[in-house]
Amino acid sequence: MAGRCISVIVPCRNERAHIAAFCDGVLRQTLPQGWEMQVLIADGQSSDGTRELLSALSADDGRIQLLDNPQRIVSTGLNRAVDSARGEVIVRMDVHTSYAPDYVAQCLATLEATGASCVGGPWRPVGEGWPQAAIALAFQSRFGSGGAASRRVDFSGPVDTVYLGAWRRDELLRLGGFDESLVRNQDDELNLRIVRAGGVVWQSAAIRSTYTPRASFSALFQQFQQYGYWKVPVIRKHRLPASPRHLAPFAFVAGLMLLAALGLAWAPARGALVGVLSVYAVAALSSAAALARKPHRLRDVLGVAWAIACMHMGYGLGFGRALLDVVVLRRAPGAAATRLTR
């Protein structure tokens, strides 16, 4: 007799270099007795051979199932996978993340122990070489993240969002799945719906994974520009942000731009701009210094501080662009604002 089933759902696009190692890691998960697993990978029209490799992998192991995601974005891929899932528990995974052997088992245990609507682990980035290692450290900075609990690797308890996530399938369907109008931030929006409906999103430090961050400052800036842009449709849908920290980067960037504009004709504004930037630089460097490690401490301090600035500036500028598009010009947020890259 077949056991109880857990469905792992994975959106991907152009991941030939990583997909085989990811599948191998997922299939090595240790499950509680009486449970089995299916792995549903929604491919967004890959053009690099990912689809062909997935077809071969699924032919070798029946637990892997390849699905089509013609819209190519994460939210539609996740929903296609949920629709095809036969598991009573859904666990979301990402190709660029490595998972502890008991990751899925811990998701299941935390769901059962807490009764939460969604559970997950902390966002634990690990980079190799410079600047990726500096970028990974910046993700752990309280100044860089605004104190988000999801970046605290030792924290267990209620949060406003978690990295990735796991749900009971029937509850995920009742919630309506992922909002397909969102190119980014679909996870945060779903968790916001859960919290606003009186549910609980729970982070467990026992749910362990490591995320591979962007490998360049320009890619990091673009990533956070996209996060900032797509946060505006989320806030507009729910009328309120999940947390005041979501507004802080835009307020900071808007303030800098205002001071710079006023400074063209008013000397006190120029002085204020220099003062604000100086205080920001000291805060970023101090936060970086608390995280940087030997033997390349000075290089890491500068790299972490610059990564923090890329995160804040990218998010703030993306948020401002979305305000212009969605609120001022009343345009529908479009996928053209987000390049379909990781």
Secondary structure as GFF3:
##gff-version 3
##sequence-region A 1 342
A	DSSP	beta_strand	4	12	.	.	.	ID=ss1
A	DSSP	alpha_helix	16	27	.	.	.	ID=ss2
A	DSSP	beta_strand	35	43	.	.	.	ID=ss3
A	DSSP	alpha_helix	50	60	.	.	.	ID=ss4
A	DSSP	beta_strand	64	68	.	.	.	ID=ss5
A	DSSP	alpha_helix	74	84	.	.	.	ID=ss6
A	DSSP	beta_strand	89	92	.	.	.	ID=ss7
A	DSSP	beta_strand	97	99	.	.	.	ID=ss8
A	DSSP	alpha_helix	103	114	.	.	.	ID=ss9
A	DSSP	beta_strand	118	121	.	.	.	ID=ss10
A	DSSP	alpha_helix	132	139	.	.	.	ID=ss11
A	DSSP	alpha_helix	142	145	.	.	.	ID=ss12
A	DSSP	three_ten_helix	149	151	.	.	.	ID=ss13
A	DSSP	beta_strand	157	158	.	.	.	ID=ss14
A	DSSP	beta_strand	163	168	.	.	.	ID=ss15
A	DSSP	alpha_helix	169	175	.	.	.	ID=ss16
A	DSSP	alpha_helix	186	196	.	.	.	ID=ss17
A	DSSP	beta_strand	201	203	.	.	.	ID=ss18
A	DSSP	beta_strand	209	211	.	.	.	ID=ss19
A	DSSP	alpha_helix	217	238	.	.	.	ID=ss20
A	DSSP	three_ten_helix	244	246	.	.	.	ID=ss21
A	DSSP	alpha_helix	248	263	.	.	.	ID=ss22
A	DSSP	alpha_helix	267	291	.	.	.	ID=ss23
A	DSSP	alpha_helix	297	322	.	.	.	ID=ss24
A	DSSP	pi_helix	323	328	.	.	.	ID=ss25
A	DSSP	three_ten_helix	335	337	.	.	.	ID=ss26
###
